[in-house]
Amino acid sequence: MKIVFMGTPQFAVPSLAALLDAGYEVAACCTQPDRPQGRHMHLTPCPVKAYAQEHGVPVLQFERIRRQEGLDTLSAIAPDLFVTAAFGQILSQKLLDIPRLGTVNVHASLLPFYRGPAPVNWCLICGETKTGVTTMMTDAGVDTGDILLQRETPIAPEEDAGALTLRLSQLGAELLLETLRRIEAGDCPRTPQDHAAATRHPMLTKQTGHVDFRRTAQEVCNLVRGVSPWPGAWTEFGGGVLKIWQARVAQGSGLAGEVLPAGTGQGLVVACGEGAVEITQLQAPGAKRMQAQAYLRGRPVPPGSVLGKGTKEDG
């Protein structure tokens, strides 16, 4: 089986590695073009490109794979199957018609729930206690194709998006191999999605991480977990931006955004619309990420202070 793999971020690397380790012929690997990163904005290859180059897989990068150059290049390869995992571009029907066996996608949710570009983040933000991975046959829609196989997993109470993504990437790689084996054996199930039950959420932006303390304490904690490590949760404080890396539900009540008296060994306790949160790890403007207790020893935040622009007045 000749495969063209399409993926970009770290989530996709275990799937590519699994294909190579299992002995599949990966004729080419398509990734997003190199993007500027870091303080000096140097062009940097994505994780999939770096892994492919290390293992001798030819890399193809198209600004728009749907254009004629992409069609011609992939048609010339004549693959049996496309495999995609967080590629970042939508495939046209003309592209989907190239491989004789179709296109298998590895998606980090239990479809039809959490379609879209950030399923891991949104399932945490929405407070889910379980999630999983799905292999599906890609069609011309976005995450709308028939479901092949699924695997469910519980979400740990303090697991953030970074940790959960890493775990799902491994689970997805395992499910991909099982899917391909069953396709080869001719016994892989194929189930149309229930589109009426589908949920879809938007792409993350920096604004997604803005904490509104008028929400419940649990909702604030869900947001902090769901946007870590990017874009990160943040609030206004002291004329700057205070990043919140870890938080948990705490005892207490007050006006939304109000700093409450903390007990011995506690971090920064803040009132929410319902209940309170203890910020246990934070990052002040111009400072490093640190435990809240360490930060408070050097820069105490007195009870009655307010986090969030205008939240005390609006609460």
N, C-alpha and C positions, 0 to 999 in steps of 0.2 A: 504494500500500500504506500503510494507516494503522497506525502503530506506537505502542504504549505501551512506554516504556523504563523499566526498573526497575534501579536501581543505587545504591550509596552511596559507597564510598571512591574514592580517586584511581585505582585500577585500572580502574574503570568509565568514567572520563571520556573516554579516547580512543575507546571504542566509541560513546558518545553523540555525540562530535564527528564521528566518521566517518559516522554516519547523517545528521547535519545537513549536512555538507559534500557528501555524495552526493545530497542533494536529497530524501531520504525525508521523509514527513510524520510527524513525531513529535507526536502529539496531546497527550500528557501524559508527565510523568516522575515516577515514584514513587520516593521515597527514605525512609530511616529518619527519624523525627522528630529535630529538633535536640537535641543533647546538651550538657550542661555540660562545658566544657574550660578548660584553663589554670589558673593560680594562683587566679584569682578566680571560676572555675567559671561563666563566662558561657555562655549558650546559644549554640551555634555551628552554623551550617549545615554539612552535609557537602559534600565537593568536588563531587559530582554536582549537588546542589541549587544551589550557587553558579554552576556552569557553565550549568545550565539557565536560571536567572534572567537571566544575562548575555545569553543568546541568545533570550530571549522564549518559552521553552517553559513551559507551565503546570506547576506542581509540585504533586503530591499527596503528603501524608504521613499514613500510617496507623500507629497504634501496633500494630495487628494487622490486616493487610490481609485476613485470612480472614473477618473479621466482616462483618455485613450491609452496613455502610456502604461497605466496600471493594467488595463484590460489586455493589451498586447503582450506585456511581459508575463503575466500569469497564464494566459492562454498558451504561450509557447512552452511553459513548463509542463502543461498537461497533467495536473495533479489528480489523484483519485479523490482527495478530501482536503478541504480547508478545516483547520482547527483554530478557533479564536478564543482569546481570554483577555478581556479588558484591553482591546486593541485601541479603541478611541476614535474609530471612524466607522461610519455606516456603510455597509456593502450594498451596492446596487443589484438589481435583479440580474443584470448582465454578468456581474462578477459571480453571483451565486450559481449561475448556470454553468460555470466553467468546470468545477470538479464533478466527476460522474456520480459520486456518492453523497454530494451535498456539503454542507458546512455545519460542523458541530461546535457549539459555543459552551464555554464553562462560565456559569454565572453565579455570583456570590449571594444568592438568596434562594428561598423556596418559592419559585415562580408558581402562580402569577403575582405573588406579592413582591413589592420592592423592585419593580422594573426601574431602569434608568441607570445613570452613571455613578451613583454612590450608595449602593444597597446596604453595605455594611454600616456606614455612618448613620443612615436614616433608620435602620432597624434598632440601633441603640438609642438614638434621639427619641424615637417613639416608644421606648420602654419595653421592647420585646424581651422575652426570656429564653427564646429559642430561635434558631435560624438554620441555615444549611447551605448546600450548593446544589445546583441543577445543571445537568447537561441537556442541551436542547438543539433541535435542528433550526438553524437560522433561516428566517424568511425576510422579506423586504421591510418588515416593520422593525420596531425597536423592542427586543426581548419578547416578541409575540409568537415565536415559533413553537412547534410541538415539543413537549417535554419528553426526554428519553429516560433519564434516571435522576433520582434525587437522594440526598443523604442529609439527615437532620442532625443537629447537635445543640445541646444546651449552651446558653451564654452564662459565663461566670459572673457573679454579682458586681465585681469591680473590673471586669475586662473592658478595655477601651478599644477604639476602632483599629489602632495599630496592631495590637495583640490578636484581636479577632481576625483581622485580615490575614495575618500570617498563618493562623491556624486553618482558616478556610482555604487558603492557597494550597496547603498540603492535602486537605480533604478533597479539593477539586481535582488535583492531579491524580489521586487514587481513583476517583470516580471516572475521570476521563479514560484511564486505561481499561477499566471495567466496561465502559461504554463501547470502546473500540473493539474489544474482544467479542462483545455481544453482537456488534454490527457485523463483524467478520463471520461469526457463527450463524448469523441470520435470525437471531431470536431476541433482538433488542426491542423493547416496547416503545411505542410512539403514541403519546396521548395529547390531543389538542388542549390548549389552555382554556380555562374559564375566564374569558375576557371581562365578564361582568364583575368578577371578584378581584380583578387586577388593581394594584395600587402602584402609583408612580410618584417619585419625588424629584425635585430639581437638582441641578448641579450645585455643589457647595461653593460658596464665596466666603470671603473674610467676614462679611456681615452675618453669615450663618452662625458664627461663633459668639455673637454678642449676647451676653447674659442679661435676661430680663428677670430681675428678682421678684417681680410680681407673679411669676409662675410659682407652682408648688416646689417644695424642696426636692422632691423626687424628680420632677421635670428638669430642674437646674442640674442635678447630678447626671441625669441621662444626657443632657446636652454636653456637659464637660467630657464625658466618656466618648460621646459620638463624634466629636470634632478633634479628638486627640489622635495623632499629632498635628494634623492640618485640617482646618485653618487655625485651630486652637480657640479655646474659650477666653473671652476677655470682657472687662468692664472698665468704666471710667473711674479713676480715683486720683485725687490730688493733682488734677490738671493733666494727667497722663493716662496711659493704658496699663492696667494691671492684668496680666495673663493668669488664668486659672488652669492649672494642669491636673490637679486631683481634688476631689471634693466628696463629701459623704453627708448623708442626712444626719442632722443633730437635733438635740432638744432646744427649745426656745421659741420665742415669738416676738414680733415687733413690727414696726413699719418696714415695708419692702426695701431692702438695701441697707438697713440699719445694722451697724456692728453691735453685737451683743456681748455682754461679759462672758469670757471664756473660762472654763474650768482648768484645773491643773493638767498640764500636758496636752491641752487642746491647741489647735491652730486658730485661724481667724473665723469666728462664728458670725454668720450674717443671716438676718431675718429674711424670709421669703413671703410670698403672698399666702402661703400655708406652710407652717413649720419653719425650719431653719436649716442651713447647710454649714458644715465645717470645711473651710478651705484648708487642705492639708499640704498642698504644694502649689507654689505660685512663682511668678516672675515679675518683678517691679521694672519700671522703665529704666533701660540702660543697665540692668543687672542680670545676673545669671539665674537660671531656674534653681529654686531651693525649697527646702521644707519650710512651711509657714512658721513653725516655732522658731527656727533660726532667724528668719526675717524679722519676726516680731521682737526678738531680743535686741536687735540692733536698731529697729525703728518701730516702736510700739504704735498701734493704732487704737486710740481710746474708744471705749463704748460710746455710742451716739454718733460716731462718724458715719458717713453715708457712702456706699459704693453704688455706682451707676448714676448717670446724669439724670437728675430730677426724680429718681425713683422714690425717695422719701416723701416728696410732696405729692407725687402722683399715686402713691400706694394707698 
